[in-house]
């Protein structure tokens, strides 16, 4: 083969390397990581209706974990969700629905009627914000503890140890972000921003643009 051919190959390779470096430096696109698949579940909601992981497909879902006798940290989580729910119009969602699912870890006391009263106390819009649990304790532990990696432990006497937090799942059932620690930015602000990032990716990552989004994942161009 001619020297010109090899020079062309080298030039093409150099351009590719430069393009990849430029992408890494300038990071024109930001994404949220694809952390792992969210767990499958079949629970009962506050209206005594089935709520499954499959019913959440095609929408973004923010999960939280609580029990109705939980002390103030759980109330803070509910207030955060209520704030997010009231501010969704600040985010360009491109027609993608957003749901909130609060899972109780205390099914013995948190019956559907109790969960409904609890949700009403926070002004929850049940069309968008579901409260759910299951009497199958093994399934509950598998979903919450293993699947969502949220620590809780039954201490007996109606008391639980719980690490409250949020888990954001996309429309394909993939966990994209977890919020477990206090940050400089409020959880509500950060979650709203992340919903916008997810919506932008879902709307724009088609055709040739999909390659750019895959590159953003490859180079870990994650939104803060």
PyMOL CGO cylinders between C-alpha atoms (Angstrom):
from pymol import cmd
from pymol.cgo import CYLINDER

trace = [
    CYLINDER, 0.00, 0.00, 0.00, 1.17, 3.54, -0.73, 0.3, 1, 1, 1, 1, 1, 1,
    CYLINDER, 1.17, 3.54, -0.73, 2.65, 5.94, 1.76, 0.3, 1, 1, 1, 1, 1, 1,
    CYLINDER, 2.65, 5.94, 1.76, -0.24, 8.33, 1.04, 0.3, 1, 1, 1, 1, 1, 1,
    CYLINDER, -0.24, 8.33, 1.04, -2.72, 5.68, 2.17, 0.3, 1, 1, 1, 1, 1, 1,
    CYLINDER, -2.72, 5.68, 2.17, -0.99, 5.22, 5.52, 0.3, 1, 1, 1, 1, 1, 1,
    CYLINDER, -0.99, 5.22, 5.52, -0.67, 8.97, 5.95, 0.3, 1, 1, 1, 1, 1, 1,
    CYLINDER, -0.67, 8.97, 5.95, -4.41, 9.24, 5.43, 0.3, 1, 1, 1, 1, 1, 1,
    CYLINDER, -4.41, 9.24, 5.43, -5.06, 6.56, 8.04, 0.3, 1, 1, 1, 1, 1, 1,
    CYLINDER, -5.06, 6.56, 8.04, -2.80, 8.32, 10.54, 0.3, 1, 1, 1, 1, 1, 1,
    CYLINDER, -2.80, 8.32, 10.54, -4.47, 11.66, 9.86, 0.3, 1, 1, 1, 1, 1, 1,
    CYLINDER, -4.47, 11.66, 9.86, -7.91, 10.13, 10.35, 0.3, 1, 1, 1, 1, 1, 1,
    CYLINDER, -7.91, 10.13, 10.35, -6.84, 8.53, 13.61, 0.3, 1, 1, 1, 1, 1, 1,
    CYLINDER, -6.84, 8.53, 13.61, -5.37, 11.81, 14.81, 0.3, 1, 1, 1, 1, 1, 1,
    CYLINDER, -5.37, 11.81, 14.81, -8.60, 13.64, 14.00, 0.3, 1, 1, 1, 1, 1, 1,
    CYLINDER, -8.60, 13.64, 14.00, -10.59, 11.02, 15.89, 0.3, 1, 1, 1, 1, 1, 1,
    CYLINDER, -10.59, 11.02, 15.89, -8.36, 11.36, 18.94, 0.3, 1, 1, 1, 1, 1, 1,
    CYLINDER, -8.36, 11.36, 18.94, -8.62, 15.15, 18.81, 0.3, 1, 1, 1, 1, 1, 1,
    CYLINDER, -8.62, 15.15, 18.81, -12.39, 14.95, 18.48, 0.3, 1, 1, 1, 1, 1, 1,
    CYLINDER, -12.39, 14.95, 18.48, -12.64, 12.65, 21.48, 0.3, 1, 1, 1, 1, 1, 1,
    CYLINDER, -12.64, 12.65, 21.48, -10.37, 14.89, 23.52, 0.3, 1, 1, 1, 1, 1, 1,
    CYLINDER, -10.37, 14.89, 23.52, -12.41, 17.94, 22.56, 0.3, 1, 1, 1, 1, 1, 1,
    CYLINDER, -12.41, 17.94, 22.56, -15.59, 16.16, 23.62, 0.3, 1, 1, 1, 1, 1, 1,
    CYLINDER, -15.59, 16.16, 23.62, -14.04, 15.30, 26.96, 0.3, 1, 1, 1, 1, 1, 1,
    CYLINDER, -14.04, 15.30, 26.96, -12.77, 18.85, 27.53, 0.3, 1, 1, 1, 1, 1, 1,
    CYLINDER, -12.77, 18.85, 27.53, -15.82, 20.81, 26.45, 0.3, 1, 1, 1, 1, 1, 1,
    CYLINDER, -15.82, 20.81, 26.45, -18.50, 18.29, 27.46, 0.3, 1, 1, 1, 1, 1, 1,
    CYLINDER, -18.50, 18.29, 27.46, -21.30, 19.71, 25.28, 0.3, 1, 1, 1, 1, 1, 1,
    CYLINDER, -21.30, 19.71, 25.28, -23.78, 17.15, 26.62, 0.3, 1, 1, 1, 1, 1, 1,
    CYLINDER, -23.78, 17.15, 26.62, -24.39, 16.06, 30.20, 0.3, 1, 1, 1, 1, 1, 1,
    CYLINDER, -24.39, 16.06, 30.20, -26.23, 12.92, 31.22, 0.3, 1, 1, 1, 1, 1, 1,
    CYLINDER, -26.23, 12.92, 31.22, -27.11, 10.96, 34.33, 0.3, 1, 1, 1, 1, 1, 1,
    CYLINDER, -27.11, 10.96, 34.33, -25.36, 7.61, 34.84, 0.3, 1, 1, 1, 1, 1, 1,
    CYLINDER, -25.36, 7.61, 34.84, -27.10, 4.34, 34.06, 0.3, 1, 1, 1, 1, 1, 1,
    CYLINDER, -27.10, 4.34, 34.06, -26.54, 2.86, 37.48, 0.3, 1, 1, 1, 1, 1, 1,
    CYLINDER, -26.54, 2.86, 37.48, -28.47, -0.42, 37.39, 0.3, 1, 1, 1, 1, 1, 1,
    CYLINDER, -28.47, -0.42, 37.39, -31.92, -1.82, 36.68, 0.3, 1, 1, 1, 1, 1, 1,
    CYLINDER, -31.92, -1.82, 36.68, -34.60, -0.87, 39.17, 0.3, 1, 1, 1, 1, 1, 1,
    CYLINDER, -34.60, -0.87, 39.17, -36.22, -3.83, 40.96, 0.3, 1, 1, 1, 1, 1, 1,
    CYLINDER, -36.22, -3.83, 40.96, -39.49, -5.35, 39.77, 0.3, 1, 1, 1, 1, 1, 1,
    CYLINDER, -39.49, -5.35, 39.77, -42.38, -5.21, 42.22, 0.3, 1, 1, 1, 1, 1, 1,
    CYLINDER, -42.38, -5.21, 42.22, -46.11, -5.72, 42.60, 0.3, 1, 1, 1, 1, 1, 1,
    CYLINDER, -46.11, -5.72, 42.60, -47.46, -3.65, 45.48, 0.3, 1, 1, 1, 1, 1, 1,
    CYLINDER, -47.46, -3.65, 45.48, -50.81, -2.23, 46.61, 0.3, 1, 1, 1, 1, 1, 1,
    CYLINDER, -50.81, -2.23, 46.61, -51.40, 1.52, 46.66, 0.3, 1, 1, 1, 1, 1, 1,
    CYLINDER, -51.40, 1.52, 46.66, -53.42, 3.85, 48.87, 0.3, 1, 1, 1, 1, 1, 1,
    CYLINDER, -53.42, 3.85, 48.87, -56.59, 3.11, 46.88, 0.3, 1, 1, 1, 1, 1, 1,
    CYLINDER, -56.59, 3.11, 46.88, -56.10, -0.64, 47.36, 0.3, 1, 1, 1, 1, 1, 1,
    CYLINDER, -56.10, -0.64, 47.36, -55.17, -0.93, 43.68, 0.3, 1, 1, 1, 1, 1, 1,
    CYLINDER, -55.17, -0.93, 43.68, -52.19, -2.82, 42.21, 0.3, 1, 1, 1, 1, 1, 1,
    CYLINDER, -52.19, -2.82, 42.21, -49.08, -0.75, 41.62, 0.3, 1, 1, 1, 1, 1, 1,
    CYLINDER, -49.08, -0.75, 41.62, -46.31, -2.46, 39.68, 0.3, 1, 1, 1, 1, 1, 1,
    CYLINDER, -46.31, -2.46, 39.68, -42.95, -1.53, 38.26, 0.3, 1, 1, 1, 1, 1, 1,
    CYLINDER, -42.95, -1.53, 38.26, -44.38, -2.11, 34.79, 0.3, 1, 1, 1, 1, 1, 1,
    CYLINDER, -44.38, -2.11, 34.79, -47.02, 0.60, 35.25, 0.3, 1, 1, 1, 1, 1, 1,
    CYLINDER, -47.02, 0.60, 35.25, -44.17, 3.08, 35.69, 0.3, 1, 1, 1, 1, 1, 1,
    CYLINDER, -44.17, 3.08, 35.69, -42.57, 2.34, 32.33, 0.3, 1, 1, 1, 1, 1, 1,
    CYLINDER, -42.57, 2.34, 32.33, -42.48, 5.27, 29.93, 0.3, 1, 1, 1, 1, 1, 1,
    CYLINDER, -42.48, 5.27, 29.93, -42.35, 7.84, 32.74, 0.3, 1, 1, 1, 1, 1, 1,
    CYLINDER, -42.35, 7.84, 32.74, -39.80, 9.15, 35.20, 0.3, 1, 1, 1, 1, 1, 1,
    CYLINDER, -39.80, 9.15, 35.20, -40.41, 7.92, 38.75, 0.3, 1, 1, 1, 1, 1, 1,
    CYLINDER, -40.41, 7.92, 38.75, -38.98, 9.32, 41.95, 0.3, 1, 1, 1, 1, 1, 1,
    CYLINDER, -38.98, 9.32, 41.95, -39.07, 6.75, 44.76, 0.3, 1, 1, 1, 1, 1, 1,
    CYLINDER, -39.07, 6.75, 44.76, -38.94, 7.50, 48.47, 0.3, 1, 1, 1, 1, 1, 1,
    CYLINDER, -38.94, 7.50, 48.47, -39.20, 5.27, 51.53, 0.3, 1, 1, 1, 1, 1, 1,
    CYLINDER, -39.20, 5.27, 51.53, -41.00, 5.84, 54.79, 0.3, 1, 1, 1, 1, 1, 1,
    CYLINDER, -41.00, 5.84, 54.79, -43.56, 4.59, 57.32, 0.3, 1, 1, 1, 1, 1, 1,
    CYLINDER, -43.56, 4.59, 57.32, -46.40, 6.64, 58.71, 0.3, 1, 1, 1, 1, 1, 1,
    CYLINDER, -46.40, 6.64, 58.71, -45.00, 6.61, 62.26, 0.3, 1, 1, 1, 1, 1, 1,
    CYLINDER, -45.00, 6.61, 62.26, -41.59, 7.79, 61.07, 0.3, 1, 1, 1, 1, 1, 1,
    CYLINDER, -41.59, 7.79, 61.07, -40.04, 10.79, 62.90, 0.3, 1, 1, 1, 1, 1, 1,
    CYLINDER, -40.04, 10.79, 62.90, -39.12, 14.12, 61.23, 0.3, 1, 1, 1, 1, 1, 1,
    CYLINDER, -39.12, 14.12, 61.23, -36.58, 12.94, 58.59, 0.3, 1, 1, 1, 1, 1, 1,
    CYLINDER, -36.58, 12.94, 58.59, -39.40, 11.20, 56.74, 0.3, 1, 1, 1, 1, 1, 1,
    CYLINDER, -39.40, 11.20, 56.74, -41.58, 14.30, 56.93, 0.3, 1, 1, 1, 1, 1, 1,
    CYLINDER, -41.58, 14.30, 56.93, -38.73, 16.26, 55.36, 0.3, 1, 1, 1, 1, 1, 1,
    CYLINDER, -38.73, 16.26, 55.36, -38.68, 13.82, 52.44, 0.3, 1, 1, 1, 1, 1, 1,
    CYLINDER, -38.68, 13.82, 52.44, -42.40, 14.23, 51.91, 0.3, 1, 1, 1, 1, 1, 1,
    CYLINDER, -42.40, 14.23, 51.91, -42.07, 18.01, 51.96, 0.3, 1, 1, 1, 1, 1, 1,
    CYLINDER, -42.07, 18.01, 51.96, -39.35, 17.74, 49.31, 0.3, 1, 1, 1, 1, 1, 1,
    CYLINDER, -39.35, 17.74, 49.31, -41.62, 15.69, 47.06, 0.3, 1, 1, 1, 1, 1, 1,
    CYLINDER, -41.62, 15.69, 47.06, -44.46, 18.13, 47.55, 0.3, 1, 1, 1, 1, 1, 1,
    CYLINDER, -44.46, 18.13, 47.55, -42.14, 20.97, 46.53, 0.3, 1, 1, 1, 1, 1, 1,
    CYLINDER, -42.14, 20.97, 46.53, -40.97, 19.10, 43.43, 0.3, 1, 1, 1, 1, 1, 1,
    CYLINDER, -40.97, 19.10, 43.43, -44.54, 18.28, 42.48, 0.3, 1, 1, 1, 1, 1, 1,
    CYLINDER, -44.54, 18.28, 42.48, -45.53, 21.94, 42.74, 0.3, 1, 1, 1, 1, 1, 1,
    CYLINDER, -45.53, 21.94, 42.74, -42.53, 23.08, 40.64, 0.3, 1, 1, 1, 1, 1, 1,
    CYLINDER, -42.53, 23.08, 40.64, -42.62, 20.60, 37.77, 0.3, 1, 1, 1, 1, 1, 1,
    CYLINDER, -42.62, 20.60, 37.77, -43.75, 23.34, 35.40, 0.3, 1, 1, 1, 1, 1, 1,
    CYLINDER, -43.75, 23.34, 35.40, -40.25, 24.83, 35.77, 0.3, 1, 1, 1, 1, 1, 1,
    CYLINDER, -40.25, 24.83, 35.77, -38.81, 21.85, 33.88, 0.3, 1, 1, 1, 1, 1, 1,
    CYLINDER, -38.81, 21.85, 33.88, -39.03, 21.17, 30.14, 0.3, 1, 1, 1, 1, 1, 1,
    CYLINDER, -39.03, 21.17, 30.14, -40.18, 17.54, 30.23, 0.3, 1, 1, 1, 1, 1, 1,
    CYLINDER, -40.18, 17.54, 30.23, -41.04, 17.21, 26.53, 0.3, 1, 1, 1, 1, 1, 1,
    CYLINDER, -41.04, 17.21, 26.53, -44.32, 15.52, 27.34, 0.3, 1, 1, 1, 1, 1, 1,
    CYLINDER, -44.32, 15.52, 27.34, -42.81, 12.83, 29.57, 0.3, 1, 1, 1, 1, 1, 1,
    CYLINDER, -42.81, 12.83, 29.57, -44.86, 12.11, 32.69, 0.3, 1, 1, 1, 1, 1, 1,
    CYLINDER, -44.86, 12.11, 32.69, -43.35, 12.20, 36.18, 0.3, 1, 1, 1, 1, 1, 1,
    CYLINDER, -43.35, 12.20, 36.18, -44.59, 10.03, 39.03, 0.3, 1, 1, 1, 1, 1, 1,
    CYLINDER, -44.59, 10.03, 39.03, -43.76, 9.80, 42.71, 0.3, 1, 1, 1, 1, 1, 1,
    CYLINDER, -43.76, 9.80, 42.71, -43.93, 6.52, 44.60, 0.3, 1, 1, 1, 1, 1, 1,
    CYLINDER, -43.93, 6.52, 44.60, -43.50, 6.45, 48.37, 0.3, 1, 1, 1, 1, 1, 1,
    CYLINDER, -43.50, 6.45, 48.37, -42.99, 2.92, 49.68, 0.3, 1, 1, 1, 1, 1, 1,
    CYLINDER, -42.99, 2.92, 49.68, -43.88, 2.09, 53.29, 0.3, 1, 1, 1, 1, 1, 1,
    CYLINDER, -43.88, 2.09, 53.29, -41.66, -0.37, 55.14, 0.3, 1, 1, 1, 1, 1, 1,
    CYLINDER, -41.66, -0.37, 55.14, -44.35, -0.98, 57.80, 0.3, 1, 1, 1, 1, 1, 1,
    CYLINDER, -44.35, -0.98, 57.80, -47.14, -2.90, 56.03, 0.3, 1, 1, 1, 1, 1, 1,
    CYLINDER, -47.14, -2.90, 56.03, -48.77, -4.14, 59.24, 0.3, 1, 1, 1, 1, 1, 1,
    CYLINDER, -48.77, -4.14, 59.24, -49.79, -0.65, 60.31, 0.3, 1, 1, 1, 1, 1, 1,
    CYLINDER, -49.79, -0.65, 60.31, -49.70, 1.12, 56.95, 0.3, 1, 1, 1, 1, 1, 1,
    CYLINDER, -49.70, 1.12, 56.95, -52.81, -0.28, 55.31, 0.3, 1, 1, 1, 1, 1, 1,
    CYLINDER, -52.81, -0.28, 55.31, -54.19, 1.38, 52.16, 0.3, 1, 1, 1, 1, 1, 1,
    CYLINDER, -54.19, 1.38, 52.16, -56.60, 3.51, 54.23, 0.3, 1, 1, 1, 1, 1, 1,
    CYLINDER, -56.60, 3.51, 54.23, -53.80, 4.64, 56.54, 0.3, 1, 1, 1, 1, 1, 1,
    CYLINDER, -53.80, 4.64, 56.54, -51.55, 5.47, 53.59, 0.3, 1, 1, 1, 1, 1, 1,
    CYLINDER, -51.55, 5.47, 53.59, -54.33, 7.47, 51.96, 0.3, 1, 1, 1, 1, 1, 1,
    CYLINDER, -54.33, 7.47, 51.96, -54.91, 9.54, 55.10, 0.3, 1, 1, 1, 1, 1, 1,
    CYLINDER, -54.91, 9.54, 55.10, -51.16, 10.02, 55.40, 0.3, 1, 1, 1, 1, 1, 1,
    CYLINDER, -51.16, 10.02, 55.40, -50.87, 11.21, 51.80, 0.3, 1, 1, 1, 1, 1, 1,
    CYLINDER, -50.87, 11.21, 51.80, -53.80, 13.56, 52.21, 0.3, 1, 1, 1, 1, 1, 1,
    CYLINDER, -53.80, 13.56, 52.21, -52.04, 15.17, 55.17, 0.3, 1, 1, 1, 1, 1, 1,
    CYLINDER, -52.04, 15.17, 55.17, -49.30, 16.27, 52.75, 0.3, 1, 1, 1, 1, 1, 1,
    CYLINDER, -49.30, 16.27, 52.75, -51.71, 17.42, 50.08, 0.3, 1, 1, 1, 1, 1, 1,
    CYLINDER, -51.71, 17.42, 50.08, -50.58, 14.64, 47.74, 0.3, 1, 1, 1, 1, 1, 1,
    CYLINDER, -50.58, 14.64, 47.74, -52.07, 14.51, 44.25, 0.3, 1, 1, 1, 1, 1, 1,
    CYLINDER, -52.07, 14.51, 44.25, -52.76, 10.77, 44.09, 0.3, 1, 1, 1, 1, 1, 1,
    CYLINDER, -52.76, 10.77, 44.09, -52.97, 10.85, 40.30, 0.3, 1, 1, 1, 1, 1, 1,
    CYLINDER, -52.97, 10.85, 40.30, -49.23, 11.50, 40.34, 0.3, 1, 1, 1, 1, 1, 1,
    CYLINDER, -49.23, 11.50, 40.34, -48.05, 10.55, 43.83, 0.3, 1, 1, 1, 1, 1, 1,
    CYLINDER, -48.05, 10.55, 43.83, -48.68, 6.99, 45.01, 0.3, 1, 1, 1, 1, 1, 1,
    CYLINDER, -48.68, 6.99, 45.01, -48.19, 5.51, 48.47, 0.3, 1, 1, 1, 1, 1, 1,
    CYLINDER, -48.19, 5.51, 48.47, -47.70, 1.75, 48.40, 0.3, 1, 1, 1, 1, 1, 1,
    CYLINDER, -47.70, 1.75, 48.40, -46.49, -1.32, 50.24, 0.3, 1, 1, 1, 1, 1, 1,
    CYLINDER, -46.49, -1.32, 50.24, -46.84, -5.10, 50.35, 0.3, 1, 1, 1, 1, 1, 1,
    CYLINDER, -46.84, -5.10, 50.35, -47.58, -7.54, 53.15, 0.3, 1, 1, 1, 1, 1, 1,
    CYLINDER, -47.58, -7.54, 53.15, -44.93, -9.83, 51.67, 0.3, 1, 1, 1, 1, 1, 1,
    CYLINDER, -44.93, -9.83, 51.67, -42.04, -8.82, 53.91, 0.3, 1, 1, 1, 1, 1, 1,
    CYLINDER, -42.04, -8.82, 53.91, -39.49, -10.85, 51.98, 0.3, 1, 1, 1, 1, 1, 1,
    CYLINDER, -39.49, -10.85, 51.98, -40.45, -9.10, 48.74, 0.3, 1, 1, 1, 1, 1, 1,
    CYLINDER, -40.45, -9.10, 48.74, -40.42, -5.73, 50.49, 0.3, 1, 1, 1, 1, 1, 1,
    CYLINDER, -40.42, -5.73, 50.49, -36.90, -6.31, 51.79, 0.3, 1, 1, 1, 1, 1, 1,
    CYLINDER, -36.90, -6.31, 51.79, -35.73, -7.50, 48.38, 0.3, 1, 1, 1, 1, 1, 1,
    CYLINDER, -35.73, -7.50, 48.38, -37.17, -4.49, 46.58, 0.3, 1, 1, 1, 1, 1, 1,
    CYLINDER, -37.17, -4.49, 46.58, -36.23, -1.77, 49.05, 0.3, 1, 1, 1, 1, 1, 1,
    CYLINDER, -36.23, -1.77, 49.05, -33.09, -3.19, 50.62, 0.3, 1, 1, 1, 1, 1, 1,
    CYLINDER, -33.09, -3.19, 50.62, -31.48, -5.02, 47.70, 0.3, 1, 1, 1, 1, 1, 1,
    CYLINDER, -31.48, -5.02, 47.70, -33.03, -3.43, 44.63, 0.3, 1, 1, 1, 1, 1, 1,
    CYLINDER, -33.03, -3.43, 44.63, -33.13, 0.22, 45.68, 0.3, 1, 1, 1, 1, 1, 1,
    CYLINDER, -33.13, 0.22, 45.68, -30.20, -0.29, 48.09, 0.3, 1, 1, 1, 1, 1, 1,
    CYLINDER, -30.20, -0.29, 48.09, -32.00, 1.61, 50.84, 0.3, 1, 1, 1, 1, 1, 1,
    CYLINDER, -32.00, 1.61, 50.84, -31.13, 0.46, 54.34, 0.3, 1, 1, 1, 1, 1, 1,
    CYLINDER, -31.13, 0.46, 54.34, -33.88, -0.24, 56.83, 0.3, 1, 1, 1, 1, 1, 1,
    CYLINDER, -33.88, -0.24, 56.83, -34.27, -2.60, 59.78, 0.3, 1, 1, 1, 1, 1, 1,
    CYLINDER, -34.27, -2.60, 59.78, -37.23, -3.57, 61.92, 0.3, 1, 1, 1, 1, 1, 1,
    CYLINDER, -37.23, -3.57, 61.92, -36.17, -2.88, 65.51, 0.3, 1, 1, 1, 1, 1, 1,
    CYLINDER, -36.17, -2.88, 65.51, -39.38, -4.28, 66.98, 0.3, 1, 1, 1, 1, 1, 1,
    CYLINDER, -39.38, -4.28, 66.98, -42.14, -2.53, 68.85, 0.3, 1, 1, 1, 1, 1, 1,
    CYLINDER, -42.14, -2.53, 68.85, -43.11, -0.56, 65.76, 0.3, 1, 1, 1, 1, 1, 1,
    CYLINDER, -43.11, -0.56, 65.76, -39.68, 1.07, 65.50, 0.3, 1, 1, 1, 1, 1, 1,
    CYLINDER, -39.68, 1.07, 65.50, -37.49, 1.03, 62.42, 0.3, 1, 1, 1, 1, 1, 1,
    CYLINDER, -37.49, 1.03, 62.42, -34.02, 2.16, 61.49, 0.3, 1, 1, 1, 1, 1, 1,
    CYLINDER, -34.02, 2.16, 61.49, -34.27, 3.83, 58.08, 0.3, 1, 1, 1, 1, 1, 1,
    CYLINDER, -34.27, 3.83, 58.08, -31.85, 5.70, 55.84, 0.3, 1, 1, 1, 1, 1, 1,
    CYLINDER, -31.85, 5.70, 55.84, -34.28, 8.03, 54.03, 0.3, 1, 1, 1, 1, 1, 1,
    CYLINDER, -34.28, 8.03, 54.03, -33.49, 9.12, 50.51, 0.3, 1, 1, 1, 1, 1, 1,
    CYLINDER, -33.49, 9.12, 50.51, -34.72, 9.27, 46.93, 0.3, 1, 1, 1, 1, 1, 1,
    CYLINDER, -34.72, 9.27, 46.93, -34.09, 7.11, 43.87, 0.3, 1, 1, 1, 1, 1, 1,
    CYLINDER, -34.09, 7.11, 43.87, -34.78, 8.41, 40.35, 0.3, 1, 1, 1, 1, 1, 1,
    CYLINDER, -34.78, 8.41, 40.35, -35.73, 5.84, 37.70, 0.3, 1, 1, 1, 1, 1, 1,
    CYLINDER, -35.73, 5.84, 37.70, -36.13, 6.55, 33.99, 0.3, 1, 1, 1, 1, 1, 1,
    CYLINDER, -36.13, 6.55, 33.99, -38.83, 5.31, 31.63, 0.3, 1, 1, 1, 1, 1, 1,
    CYLINDER, -38.83, 5.31, 31.63, -36.85, 2.18, 30.75, 0.3, 1, 1, 1, 1, 1, 1,
    CYLINDER, -36.85, 2.18, 30.75, -36.68, 1.07, 34.38, 0.3, 1, 1, 1, 1, 1, 1,
    CYLINDER, -36.68, 1.07, 34.38, -33.05, 2.10, 34.91, 0.3, 1, 1, 1, 1, 1, 1,
    CYLINDER, -33.05, 2.10, 34.91, -31.89, 3.82, 38.09, 0.3, 1, 1, 1, 1, 1, 1,
    CYLINDER, -31.89, 3.82, 38.09, -30.28, 7.11, 37.06, 0.3, 1, 1, 1, 1, 1, 1,
    CYLINDER, -30.28, 7.11, 37.06, -29.62, 8.90, 40.35, 0.3, 1, 1, 1, 1, 1, 1,
    CYLINDER, -29.62, 8.90, 40.35, -29.74, 8.45, 44.11, 0.3, 1, 1, 1, 1, 1, 1,
    CYLINDER, -29.74, 8.45, 44.11, -30.05, 11.20, 46.71, 0.3, 1, 1, 1, 1, 1, 1,
    CYLINDER, -30.05, 11.20, 46.71, -28.95, 10.07, 50.14, 0.3, 1, 1, 1, 1, 1, 1,
    CYLINDER, -28.95, 10.07, 50.14, -26.78, 12.82, 51.59, 0.3, 1, 1, 1, 1, 1, 1,
    CYLINDER, -26.78, 12.82, 51.59, -27.13, 16.52, 52.24, 0.3, 1, 1, 1, 1, 1, 1,
    CYLINDER, -27.13, 16.52, 52.24, -25.64, 18.63, 49.45, 0.3, 1, 1, 1, 1, 1, 1,
    CYLINDER, -25.64, 18.63, 49.45, -25.06, 22.35, 49.02, 0.3, 1, 1, 1, 1, 1, 1,
    CYLINDER, -25.06, 22.35, 49.02, -27.98, 22.39, 46.60, 0.3, 1, 1, 1, 1, 1, 1,
    CYLINDER, -27.98, 22.39, 46.60, -31.38, 21.41, 47.99, 0.3, 1, 1, 1, 1, 1, 1,
    CYLINDER, -31.38, 21.41, 47.99, -32.68, 17.98, 47.00, 0.3, 1, 1, 1, 1, 1, 1,
    CYLINDER, -32.68, 17.98, 47.00, -35.65, 19.60, 45.27, 0.3, 1, 1, 1, 1, 1, 1,
    CYLINDER, -35.65, 19.60, 45.27, -33.48, 21.86, 43.10, 0.3, 1, 1, 1, 1, 1, 1,
    CYLINDER, -33.48, 21.86, 43.10, -31.11, 19.06, 42.19, 0.3, 1, 1, 1, 1, 1, 1,
    CYLINDER, -31.11, 19.06, 42.19, -33.85, 16.55, 41.39, 0.3, 1, 1, 1, 1, 1, 1,
    CYLINDER, -33.85, 16.55, 41.39, -35.71, 19.07, 39.23, 0.3, 1, 1, 1, 1, 1, 1,
    CYLINDER, -35.71, 19.07, 39.23, -32.50, 19.76, 37.31, 0.3, 1, 1, 1, 1, 1, 1,
    CYLINDER, -32.50, 19.76, 37.31, -31.91, 16.03, 36.85, 0.3, 1, 1, 1, 1, 1, 1,
    CYLINDER, -31.91, 16.03, 36.85, -35.45, 15.53, 35.55, 0.3, 1, 1, 1, 1, 1, 1,
    CYLINDER, -35.45, 15.53, 35.55, -34.65, 18.12, 32.90, 0.3, 1, 1, 1, 1, 1, 1,
    CYLINDER, -34.65, 18.12, 32.90, -31.43, 16.32, 31.98, 0.3, 1, 1, 1, 1, 1, 1,
    CYLINDER, -31.43, 16.32, 31.98, -33.29, 13.01, 31.63, 0.3, 1, 1, 1, 1, 1, 1,
    CYLINDER, -33.29, 13.01, 31.63, -36.04, 14.60, 29.54, 0.3, 1, 1, 1, 1, 1, 1,
    CYLINDER, -36.04, 14.60, 29.54, -33.50, 16.22, 27.24, 0.3, 1, 1, 1, 1, 1, 1,
    CYLINDER, -33.50, 16.22, 27.24, -31.71, 12.91, 26.69, 0.3, 1, 1, 1, 1, 1, 1,
    CYLINDER, -31.71, 12.91, 26.69, -34.94, 11.00, 26.06, 0.3, 1, 1, 1, 1, 1, 1,
    CYLINDER, -34.94, 11.00, 26.06, -36.09, 13.63, 23.57, 0.3, 1, 1, 1, 1, 1, 1,
    CYLINDER, -36.09, 13.63, 23.57, -32.83, 14.28, 21.72, 0.3, 1, 1, 1, 1, 1, 1,
    CYLINDER, -32.83, 14.28, 21.72, -30.94, 10.97, 21.72, 0.3, 1, 1, 1, 1, 1, 1,
    CYLINDER, -30.94, 10.97, 21.72, -32.22, 9.74, 18.37, 0.3, 1, 1, 1, 1, 1, 1,
    CYLINDER, -32.22, 9.74, 18.37, -30.53, 9.29, 15.02, 0.3, 1, 1, 1, 1, 1, 1,
    CYLINDER, -30.53, 9.29, 15.02, -26.99, 10.67, 14.81, 0.3, 1, 1, 1, 1, 1, 1,
    CYLINDER, -26.99, 10.67, 14.81, -27.45, 12.55, 18.10, 0.3, 1, 1, 1, 1, 1, 1,
    CYLINDER, -27.45, 12.55, 18.10, -27.67, 9.20, 19.89, 0.3, 1, 1, 1, 1, 1, 1,
    CYLINDER, -27.67, 9.20, 19.89, -23.94, 8.73, 19.29, 0.3, 1, 1, 1, 1, 1, 1,
    CYLINDER, -23.94, 8.73, 19.29, -23.20, 12.00, 21.07, 0.3, 1, 1, 1, 1, 1, 1,
    CYLINDER, -23.20, 12.00, 21.07, -25.22, 10.90, 24.09, 0.3, 1, 1, 1, 1, 1, 1,
    CYLINDER, -25.22, 10.90, 24.09, -23.50, 7.52, 24.14, 0.3, 1, 1, 1, 1, 1, 1,
    CYLINDER, -23.50, 7.52, 24.14, -20.17, 9.36, 24.06, 0.3, 1, 1, 1, 1, 1, 1,
    CYLINDER, -20.17, 9.36, 24.06, -21.34, 11.43, 27.03, 0.3, 1, 1, 1, 1, 1, 1,
    CYLINDER, -21.34, 11.43, 27.03, -21.97, 8.18, 28.92, 0.3, 1, 1, 1, 1, 1, 1,
    CYLINDER, -21.97, 8.18, 28.92, -18.63, 6.77, 27.77, 0.3, 1, 1, 1, 1, 1, 1,
    CYLINDER, -18.63, 6.77, 27.77, -16.71, 9.78, 29.05, 0.3, 1, 1, 1, 1, 1, 1,
    CYLINDER, -16.71, 9.78, 29.05, -18.76, 10.06, 32.24, 0.3, 1, 1, 1, 1, 1, 1,
    CYLINDER, -18.76, 10.06, 32.24, -20.08, 13.53, 31.42, 0.3, 1, 1, 1, 1, 1, 1,
    CYLINDER, -20.08, 13.53, 31.42, -22.46, 13.46, 34.34, 0.3, 1, 1, 1, 1, 1, 1,
    CYLINDER, -22.46, 13.46, 34.34, -24.63, 16.33, 35.49, 0.3, 1, 1, 1, 1, 1, 1,
    CYLINDER, -24.63, 16.33, 35.49, -23.78, 17.49, 39.02, 0.3, 1, 1, 1, 1, 1, 1,
]
cmd.load_cgo(trace, "trace")
